[in-house]
Amino acid sequence: MKCLQHYKQELHIPETNHRARTATGDHNKREKFEKKIELLRQRLVIWQNILNSLNVQYDIAHFILLQQKAQLASRIQLELISGGNIRFEEGTVNDVW
C-alpha cells in the first residue's frame, strides 16, 4: 500500500496559473491517473487473493508431507528393529488378511 501512495504522489499534477485554458485538461489527466491508480489497487487485491490461496495450498501440502514423512520414518525404523521380519502393506479394515 505504501507503493500505491508513493505512485499517487508521483502522479499528482501541480496546479497551474492558466486555469481557464487547462482546467479541463488537468481535470481529465487527474481523472485518468486516479482511474489507473484504482485499477492498480484492484489488480493488487486480486494478486493478494491469489497469493493467499497459494499459501494455504502450500501449507496443506507441507502438513501432509510432514505427516507422511513421520509415518514412513516410523515404519522403516520398526522394520529395521525387527530385522526385516515385518512388512507393511496397504489395506483397509474390510480387507481379508
C-alpha positions as a LaTeX table, in Angstrom:
\begin{tabular}{lrrr}
\hline
Residue & $x$ (\AA) & $y$ (\AA) & $z$ (\AA) \\
\hline
Met1 & 0.00 & 0.00 & 0.00 \\
Lys2 & 2.94 & 2.35 & 0.58 \\
Cys3 & 3.90 & 1.90 & $-3.07$ \\
Leu4 & 0.44 & 2.97 & $-4.21$ \\
Gln5 & 0.58 & 6.09 & $-2.08$ \\
His6 & 4.02 & 6.82 & $-3.49$ \\
Tyr7 & 2.76 & 6.40 & $-7.06$ \\
Lys8 & $-0.22$ & 8.60 & $-6.34$ \\
Gln9 & 2.11 & 11.33 & $-5.07$ \\
Glu10 & 4.29 & 10.97 & $-8.17$ \\
Leu11 & 1.27 & 11.28 & $-10.44$ \\
His12 & $-0.02$ & 14.40 & $-8.68$ \\
Ile13 & $-0.38$ & 17.20 & $-11.20$ \\
Pro14 & 0.55 & 20.62 & $-9.80$ \\
Glu15 & $-1.94$ & 23.46 & $-10.15$ \\
Thr16 & $-1.16$ & 25.88 & $-12.98$ \\
Asn17 & $-1.77$ & 29.63 & $-13.19$ \\
His18 & $-3.58$ & 29.46 & $-16.52$ \\
Arg19 & $-6.59$ & 27.56 & $-15.17$ \\
Ala20 & $-9.07$ & 28.83 & $-17.72$ \\
Arg21 & $-7.36$ & 27.10 & $-20.66$ \\
Thr22 & $-6.11$ & 23.98 & $-18.99$ \\
Ala23 & $-8.61$ & 23.38 & $-16.19$ \\
Thr24 & $-10.46$ & 20.70 & $-18.12$ \\
Gly25 & $-7.20$ & 19.19 & $-19.40$ \\
Asp26 & $-5.76$ & 18.96 & $-15.89$ \\
His27 & $-9.03$ & 17.58 & $-14.60$ \\
Asn28 & $-9.08$ & 14.91 & $-17.31$ \\
Lys29 & $-5.46$ & 13.97 & $-16.62$ \\
Arg30 & $-6.16$ & 13.73 & $-12.92$ \\
Glu31 & $-9.21$ & 11.54 & $-13.53$ \\
Lys32 & $-7.18$ & 9.27 & $-15.81$ \\
Phe33 & $-4.41$ & 8.94 & $-13.24$ \\
Glu34 & $-6.87$ & 8.25 & $-10.43$ \\
Lys35 & $-8.59$ & 5.64 & $-12.58$ \\
Lys36 & $-5.23$ & 3.98 & $-13.27$ \\
Ile37 & $-4.40$ & 4.00 & $-9.58$ \\
Glu38 & $-7.76$ & 2.43 & $-8.76$ \\
Leu39 & $-7.17$ & $-0.27$ & $-11.39$ \\
Leu40 & $-3.74$ & $-0.94$ & $-9.89$ \\
Arg41 & $-5.32$ & $-1.27$ & $-6.44$ \\
Gln42 & $-7.88$ & $-3.73$ & $-7.79$ \\
Arg43 & $-5.14$ & $-5.73$ & $-9.51$ \\
Leu44 & $-3.14$ & $-5.73$ & $-6.27$ \\
Val45 & $-6.14$ & $-7.11$ & $-4.35$ \\
Ile46 & $-6.61$ & $-9.85$ & $-6.96$ \\
Trp47 & $-2.95$ & $-10.88$ & $-6.76$ \\
Gln48 & $-3.03$ & $-10.80$ & $-2.95$ \\
Asn49 & $-6.02$ & $-13.17$ & $-3.03$ \\
Ile50 & $-4.18$ & $-15.48$ & $-5.42$ \\
Leu51 & $-1.09$ & $-15.38$ & $-3.20$ \\
Asn52 & $-3.16$ & $-16.15$ & $-0.09$ \\
Ser53 & $-4.79$ & $-19.09$ & $-1.87$ \\
Leu54 & $-1.40$ & $-20.45$ & $-2.92$ \\
Asn55 & $-0.07$ & $-20.04$ & 0.61 \\
Val56 & $-2.99$ & $-22.05$ & 2.00 \\
Gln57 & $-2.44$ & $-24.79$ & $-0.58$ \\
Tyr58 & 1.27 & $-24.86$ & 0.23 \\
Asp59 & 0.61 & $-25.10$ & 3.97 \\
Ile60 & $-1.80$ & $-28.02$ & 3.45 \\
Ala61 & 0.62 & $-29.87$ & 1.16 \\
His62 & 3.51 & $-29.23$ & 3.55 \\
Phe63 & 1.49 & $-30.56$ & 6.51 \\
Ile64 & 0.50 & $-33.71$ & 4.60 \\
Leu65 & 4.09 & $-34.36$ & 3.52 \\
Leu66 & 5.38 & $-33.92$ & 7.07 \\
Gln67 & 2.82 & $-36.46$ & 8.31 \\
Gln68 & 3.73 & $-38.93$ & 5.57 \\
Lys69 & 7.43 & $-38.48$ & 6.29 \\
Ala70 & 6.94 & $-39.15$ & 10.00 \\
Gln71 & 4.80 & $-42.22$ & 9.29 \\
Leu72 & 7.30 & $-43.61$ & 6.79 \\
Ala73 & 10.21 & $-42.99$ & 9.16 \\
Ser74 & 8.49 & $-44.87$ & 11.98 \\
Arg75 & 7.65 & $-47.79$ & 9.66 \\
Ile76 & 11.23 & $-48.04$ & 8.43 \\
Gln77 & 12.55 & $-47.80$ & 11.98 \\
Leu78 & 10.24 & $-50.62$ & 13.11 \\
Glu79 & 11.30 & $-52.73$ & 10.15 \\
Leu80 & 14.97 & $-52.17$ & 10.97 \\
Ile81 & 14.44 & $-53.02$ & 14.64 \\
Ser82 & 12.61 & $-56.24$ & 13.77 \\
Gly83 & 15.33 & $-57.32$ & 11.37 \\
Gly84 & 13.09 & $-57.10$ & 8.34 \\
Asn85 & 10.55 & $-59.64$ & 9.60 \\
Ile86 & 7.69 & $-57.12$ & 9.42 \\
Arg87 & 6.36 & $-55.96$ & 6.09 \\
Phe88 & 3.70 & $-53.27$ & 5.83 \\
Glu89 & 1.07 & $-53.45$ & 3.11 \\
Glu90 & $-1.66$ & $-51.02$ & 2.23 \\
Gly91 & $-5.14$ & $-52.15$ & 3.15 \\
Thr92 & $-8.39$ & $-51.34$ & 4.88 \\
Val93 & $-10.34$ & $-52.81$ & 7.77 \\
Asn94 & $-12.65$ & $-54.62$ & 5.35 \\
Asp95 & $-9.80$ & $-56.49$ & 3.61 \\
Val96 & $-9.37$ & $-60.19$ & 4.38 \\
Trp97 & $-5.98$ & $-60.73$ & 5.98 \\
\hline
\end{tabular}
